[in-house]
Amino acid sequence: MQENKHAHRHNFPILTLMLVVGSLLLFLLPDTANLLIYDRERIFSGEVWRLATGALVHFSWPHVVYNAVILLIAGSLLERDARLVFVALVLITSIASGLYFLFFLPDMTNYAGLSAINSALVIYLCLMNIRDTSISAWLWIMILILFIAKVTYEIVMQQAFFVSFTQGAIQVVPSAHIIGALTAVTLRAWDAIAELRIQHKN
Amino acid sequence: MNSSYKKIGIIVALIIFAFSLSGCAGLMGSKKTHKKSSVVDFLYPNVNEVVIQPTVPHLRLPLNVGVAFVPETSGRYSRYSLSAKVKLNLMDKIADNFKQYKYVKNVEVIPTEYLRPRGGFDNLEQLKTMYGIDVIVLLSYDQIQYTDEGVVSLMYWTLVGAYIFHGEKNDTSTMIDAAVYDINSHKMLFRAPGTSQVKGSATIVNLSEELRKDSIKGFDLATVKLLTNLAAQLERFKSKIKERPEEVKISYRKGYSGGGYFGGWFTGLFVMLLGIAGFYARKQTCS
């Protein structure tokens, strides 16, 4: 999984752009989005791809735009340095969050949104850059603290954001953000161990 | 002597003229038809005896909403009550308006017969059990029609609910009020009024028929305004929940939809910090 941050630099974040454009297109094509959204009943009836593809679907313009903007920036930063990590984070987070919803949130029939993936990307970036000696290390620490504060607030308040959607009884799911963060921590730990082993061998 | 009689005659004539201009219905034989129902009379019939302590509303989304007209105030106005057909028509319009919201699961139109005069919250609890509703839109109305038959167009100032209308000959002044109550907590969530005034065009020949038409037209126009005001008040209520979440508790019943969402302000802050951190990280890599 470990990629050399400087040796394998990808100048154009093509995968990030594909995800962003795909999410925007899906919002404009509701029929296609209906085939991909996380739908508990349909997953149990065999449409298992919805476990992973629900992340690409969104409920409203603010929902898709805010998520797409974070993905564009965080995804671009990570993909340039570690494309393989980017792919792993996107795949593992979307599947893990889908499975979590299926087994631990039985009352939730639908789920949509990229924020679990965004959480994973942002947390991985923080952990990757936090050891830098420059001023940016403090910025990554600030982002990390902000993220923890945000998730804590969501868990405590529960209801706070349903009115932010244009319409609908849509509950923000803080566990999606936690799963994204845990995936990033696990992957980063894996990389750190691998790095230590290489150093130890040398 | 003659001049004294003349003076008295002029004074009497002036008094009669003054009364005619003041719109005193009793003296000039002018009439008014008053149709009325009141939410206050319905919900708090014995307000001096019982102290109602509202609790914090707990709304479980999506909501089941009921729409009902409170019964007419008994006594002098009861014989001028609004017809069931007109009521049903108005309730259907309001129900259709509520159905457009995704956080409303179902809207039940409840016939007025199911509401007892001065039934209070006990009556609403029964409706809750009967229809499975969480929240009820209680509609009340107040309509006054002036039918003065004098030659001079008279001026009246009339209090209709909390609103003052300027009424003229054969005018129809209408107010419909929608008060949205959480049945469990007995708390009013928000309310909205709709008012209208229909200018009188009736003649003595077709008076009753025209007044009936004006009455329906008055309710239709007031309903249009009510729907607009209701939508505005609903938006205000949503903002209020967001600003002061301690006042209304929101949760989600089985079958809700979940969304991964960071919110506007957080996204802005995140993007700004990510952008700066990314810039520094890139600068360091390049150097």
Interface residues (C-beta under 8 A of the other chain):
Chain A: K5 H6 A55 H58 F59 P62 H63 Y66 N67 V69 I70 I73 A74 S76 L77 F101 L105 D107 M108 T109 N110 Y111 A112 G113 L114 S115 A116 N118 V122 L125 N129 D132 S134 I135 S136 L139 W140 M142 I143 L146 K150 M157 Q158 Q159 A160 F161 F162 V163 S164 F165 Q167 G168 A169 I170 Q171 V172 V173 A176 H177
Chain B: L61 P62 Y101 K102 Y103 K238 S239 I241 K242 P245 K249 I250 S251 Y252 R253 K254 G255 Y256 S257 G258 G259 G260 Y261 F262 G263 G264 F266 T267 L269 F270 V271 L273 L274 G275 I276 A277 G278 Y280 A281 Q284 T285
